[in-house]
Amino acid sequence: MDRRSFLKSATGVGVAAATGGLAMPALAQGATKTLRFVPQANLANFDPIWGTQYVVRNAALLVWDTLYGVNSKFEPKRQMVEAEEVSADGLTWTFKLRSGLKFHDGSPVTAKDVVASLVRWSARDPMGLMIRAIQVELTPVDELTWKWVLKQPFPKMLFALAKNNAPCSFIMPERIAKTDPFQQITEYIGSGPFKFARSEWVPGAKAVFEKFADYKPREEPADWMAGGKKVLIDRLEWVIMPDPATAAAALQSGEVDWWETPLADLVPVLKGHKDISVDIGDPLGNIGAFRMNHLFPPFNNLKVRQAVATALNQEDYMRAIVGEDDKLWKPLPGFFTPGTPLYTEEGGEMFKKKSVAEAKKLLAESGYKGEPVTCIVAQDMAATKSMGDVTAELLKSIGMNVDFVATDWGTVGSRRAQKTPPGQGGWSMFHTWHAGADCVNPASYTAIRANGEKAWFGWPDVPPVEEHITSWFNAKDIAAEKEAMGKLNKAAVENVVYVPTGFYLGYQAWRKNVAGVTSGPFPVFWGVAKG
Amino acid sequence: MLAFVVRRIVTTIPVMAFVALFVFSLLYIAPGDPAAIIAGDQASPADVERIRASLGLDRPYLIRFGEWSWRVLQGDLGTSIFTSLPVTQLIAQRIEPTVSLMVLTLIFAVVVAVPMGVIAAWKAGSWIDKGAMAFAVLGFSVPVFVVGYLLAWIFALKLEWLPVQGYTPISEGLWPWLRNLILPAVTLGLVYIALIARITRATMLEVLQQDYVRTAQAKGVAQKDVLFLHSLKNAAVPIVTIIGIGIALLIGGAVVTESVFAIPGLGRLTVDAILRRDYPVIQGVVLMFSLVYVLVNLLIDLTYTLVDPRIRY
């Protein structure tokens, strides 16, 4: 019996739960409207600036509000801000807060809180660091107003403050925001639509959020991080379930109401259940990837990288990750998230070739001498394990010598930072994935950077890629942005900054008595009601 | 007796010191970096280094070990790298579900396994014996998670008697507490039953050959008294020993069982900590489990004096 068959049969347990009405005394509904949600991962820490895992960002969006928020069109919209003004030379930004905003401890939100929060955020966020590098001053002007003076214009200012990529520019009380950005905060006080019930937090098991009665939602309709965050439930419980079969069973039995990331193998069972709705969760999905080490042979040779990219068949990778469901994947002849305004396939032909013969020819031309490819593969992550197995076969098929190192994600996380040669504790290749939300443009797309030593793991050094990224940041209109993105994609493909293995999506599932569930790059709890 | 207990408790100290040194050293040389996990994929190497420094992970081994040992001696197991919560608090949050699961498993296993082993020995070679031993082999062979899914399938899917996941504290009522633990305890107990039943059978087979058993039977003592009073008492030492050794099995099995049944216990805390390289939590939990294991062995030694009056300390 293979993994998929076993999980499917094990999930039959859930059918029993559903039909049997397995009432759970501890979970019995009281008068308060409680929504029980199974998140993608454990909420192990709760400082969204110190730790940038997406599960932390998702929880932080409940507790801390942001100055701006992106909507589903990737437009930055005012959230805590009432108005902003930029000087004619583009150097001085002046912002004003909405009045009457309160933190969960009852204190008012002021410009001092905002300034302290932006200082902490800009020390850790890639866009924040760019602003910090050109900053003259960031100071409060009065109780509700502050200004940010720069040495040179930064056209993407509002996007930086609105973006949903971790770390977001969450606003905290000044006393908390003054914590060293490399130290964890110990108080979880925000001004967002939910309060964090710290006393009920059992890391690895449960996290509880309660409706914040004094929250002032905007009047506009909610749209992702933008608009009015109107909370229609009293209490939100995150129930951590490491076993997907158990989570499926709990959803069917009604012990939980909403499961963020059902395993693709279990989705047919959930779709067949009369009380459960299933739909795409995050429409921005994920981009599967493997990165090659540009510092050492064989992948310091462009032709070797091109040979691997030419042989690649993305369908093999995507089938290994999502199975037979064609709704869940797309080929990706480039590096950016499909379906987003700046998406481009310019110059992406290499990823469409799927030609082993041409790859062998390129490999022969490269002068490859059979150096071992140290391929480190995390076995405890389904996606990386699946991709690693496909890659091993791919490399062998074109005649490369594979040293397959099966390990866990924690080890990959530290080993990929090693710049020593592959045979001395370093590596040649590792697999990962990038959230599609990070790949809509170069703003927070660390993986596309090719600035050598400062680049992400693999350390590609491709000046044209960096030039086009700079062009995008300086672009003044959408046409200029699109032009920069096209050139960037082409340069990144030609130089094989890394290899995308395809674009894939995942489902979410919820009980039909829960209304208002929408697709988004994070679970949106405002506007969700439970009958 | 008192001197023995004191001597055993004193000898616990070097054992615990060795465990502490071993665990700390093992984690020190193990690959993985919590700072990289915390920093996330967007972080630069400099950011990772700063986080590592802020956590004190860049300091020399001996200094870190010395500081940690000193804190442990004062009853402070440290603070979780990820949650910033004291390790003692994390353990306290998780101890009730795990202790409940282990105690219930222990009771279930002993109640089933000892009579099974005794009867199998008494009816050695019969279909009862063969059936019991086949069950024991099955218990050893089938992985805990398969048993868990299978039992849930039968008792939740087919019979609709019990829930499939979760834990209810005993403070919320005995039946709600028990209801959530029945399937996990049976799941975890099967391998333990197999172990105890086999040892009981083997020991009883030897005892049943003894002259005093034959004498008891010859003078007309009832068979149940021969088995459970005369024979079992004399076979008890190895059985009690194996029950003690089996505690280690329970600790290992609890890790899997808690995951399958979504029980927020120490097993899951341990797995989560290992995957994230949360060193203080791993060290604290392993140290605690070691202490439990040492104390259980002490308890077993003391139990010998109750079941065999010839043993004196």
Boltz contact constraints between the chains, C-beta under 6 A:
constraints:
  - contact:
      token1: [A, 10]
      token2: [B, 149]
      max_distance: 6.0
  - contact:
      token1: [A, 12]
      token2: [B, 153]
      max_distance: 6.0
  - contact:
      token1: [A, 12]
      token2: [B, 157]
      max_distance: 6.0
  - contact:
      token1: [A, 13]
      token2: [B, 152]
      max_distance: 6.0
  - contact:
      token1: [A, 13]
      token2: [B, 153]
      max_distance: 6.0
  - contact:
      token1: [A, 13]
      token2: [B, 156]
      max_distance: 6.0
  - contact:
      token1: [A, 13]
      token2: [B, 157]
      max_distance: 6.0
  - contact:
      token1: [A, 13]
      token2: [B, 164]
      max_distance: 6.0
  - contact:
      token1: [A, 16]
      token2: [B, 156]
      max_distance: 6.0
  - contact:
      token1: [A, 16]
      token2: [B, 157]
      max_distance: 6.0
  - contact:
      token1: [A, 16]
      token2: [B, 160]
      max_distance: 6.0
  - contact:
      token1: [A, 17]
      token2: [B, 156]
      max_distance: 6.0
  - contact:
      token1: [A, 17]
      token2: [B, 164]
      max_distance: 6.0
  - contact:
      token1: [A, 20]
      token2: [B, 160]
      max_distance: 6.0
  - contact:
      token1: [A, 22]
      token2: [B, 163]
      max_distance: 6.0
  - contact:
      token1: [A, 24]
      token2: [B, 163]
      max_distance: 6.0
  - contact:
      token1: [A, 24]
      token2: [B, 166]
      max_distance: 6.0
  - contact:
      token1: [A, 25]
      token2: [B, 168]
      max_distance: 6.0
  - contact:
      token1: [A, 25]
      token2: [B, 176]
      max_distance: 6.0
  - contact:
      token1: [A, 26]
      token2: [B, 168]
      max_distance: 6.0
  - contact:
      token1: [A, 44]
      token2: [B, 82]
      max_distance: 6.0
  - contact:
      token1: [A, 44]
      token2: [B, 83]
      max_distance: 6.0
  - contact:
      token1: [A, 45]
      token2: [B, 82]
      max_distance: 6.0
  - contact:
      token1: [A, 45]
      token2: [B, 83]
      max_distance: 6.0
  - contact:
      token1: [A, 51]
      token2: [B, 38]
      max_distance: 6.0
  - contact:
      token1: [A, 52]
      token2: [B, 40]
      max_distance: 6.0
  - contact:
      token1: [A, 52]
      token2: [B, 42]
      max_distance: 6.0
  - contact:
      token1: [A, 53]
      token2: [B, 40]
      max_distance: 6.0
  - contact:
      token1: [A, 182]
      token2: [B, 50]
      max_distance: 6.0
  - contact:
      token1: [A, 182]
      token2: [B, 51]
      max_distance: 6.0
  - contact:
      token1: [A, 182]
      token2: [B, 54]
      max_distance: 6.0
  - contact:
      token1: [A, 183]
      token2: [B, 54]
      max_distance: 6.0
  - contact:
      token1: [A, 184]
      token2: [B, 84]
      max_distance: 6.0
  - contact:
      token1: [A, 202]
      token2: [B, 93]
      max_distance: 6.0
  - contact:
      token1: [A, 202]
      token2: [B, 264]
      max_distance: 6.0
  - contact:
      token1: [A, 203]
      token2: [B, 83]
      max_distance: 6.0
  - contact:
      token1: [A, 204]
      token2: [B, 268]
      max_distance: 6.0
  - contact:
      token1: [A, 204]
      token2: [B, 269]
      max_distance: 6.0
  - contact:
      token1: [A, 204]
      token2: [B, 272]
      max_distance: 6.0
  - contact:
      token1: [A, 205]
      token2: [B, 264]
      max_distance: 6.0
  - contact:
      token1: [A, 241]
      token2: [B, 262]
      max_distance: 6.0
  - contact:
      token1: [A, 242]
      token2: [B, 259]
      max_distance: 6.0
  - contact:
      token1: [A, 243]
      token2: [B, 259]
      max_distance: 6.0
  - contact:
      token1: [A, 243]
      token2: [B, 260]
      max_distance: 6.0
  - contact:
      token1: [A, 246]
      token2: [B, 165]
      max_distance: 6.0
  - contact:
      token1: [A, 246]
      token2: [B, 262]
      max_distance: 6.0
  - contact:
      token1: [A, 249]
      token2: [B, 164]
      max_distance: 6.0
  - contact:
      token1: [A, 250]
      token2: [B, 165]
      max_distance: 6.0
  - contact:
      token1: [A, 410]
      token2: [B, 32]
      max_distance: 6.0
  - contact:
      token1: [A, 410]
      token2: [B, 277]
      max_distance: 6.0
  - contact:
      token1: [A, 411]
      token2: [B, 31]
      max_distance: 6.0
  - contact:
      token1: [A, 411]
      token2: [B, 32]
      max_distance: 6.0
  - contact:
      token1: [A, 413]
      token2: [B, 36]
      max_distance: 6.0
  - contact:
      token1: [A, 413]
      token2: [B, 37]
      max_distance: 6.0
  - contact:
      token1: [A, 414]
      token2: [B, 31]
      max_distance: 6.0
  - contact:
      token1: [A, 414]
      token2: [B, 32]
      max_distance: 6.0
  - contact:
      token1: [A, 414]
      token2: [B, 33]
      max_distance: 6.0
  - contact:
      token1: [A, 414]
      token2: [B, 36]
      max_distance: 6.0
  - contact:
      token1: [A, 446]
      token2: [B, 42]
      max_distance: 6.0
